[in-house]
Amino acid sequence: MAVARGEVPPPYRTRLTGRRLRALREEKKLSQGDIEKRTGLLRCYISRVENGHTVPAIETLEKLARALECPLYQLFYDGEEPPQLPNLPKRKSSDDIAWGSVGKDARFLNKLRRLLSKVEDGDRKLILYMAQKMANR
């Protein structure tokens, strides 16, 4: 398995998250039994997570964060403040991405809908069949 330079391989990520959970739990002077009472998770499961033998689901991590009374990001990040977010470009909404939702494309699509509604059923099926064949090329 290839791992990018500076990236932690997957088995070690699990151990790092488990170590971080244990450190936060011990920092708050809580036992695995206390976490078991707060989350409903079995003590043996908590131990397996802390020792890196089990990969918890995000819902489980949310339960553990609530039990430890800390934000979820602290399970992955060792620092007082949240990590600085990179300056990412703004994502386009689904309306911006959808073809035919605005402008010239929307006018064309509405015209096509109107015209197809006037075509007889057999002709419409033939047109749609041909369009599907062309799209699958």
C-alpha positions, 0 to 999 in steps of 0.5 A: 500500500502506497502512502504519501510522504508525511502521511500516517499509514492507516493502521497507525491512524487508528492507534493515534486516535485510540491514544488520543482518546485514552489521553483525553479520558485520563486527563479528565480522570475518567475510567473506562467504566465511567465512559461506559456509563456515559455512552452505553458502549461496553468497557471492552469495546472502549479498550479495543478502540483505545488500543487500536484494535477497532475502528469506531464509526463516526457515531461512536466517536460522537458519543465518545466526544460527548462523554469526554465533554470535548468537541469532536475535532479534539479526538483527532487534533492535539491543540487548544484551538481548532486547526486553521482551515485552509482557504478553499474555493467556495463550492458550487451549489447543486443549482449551479451545477445542474445543467438547464437550471439557469440562463440559455440552457434553461430556456433551451430545456423548457423549449425542448420539454414543450416540443416533446409534449406535443410529439406523438407517443411513438415518435417521442419514444423513438427520439428518446431511444436515439438520444440514449444511444447517442449518450452511451457512445 
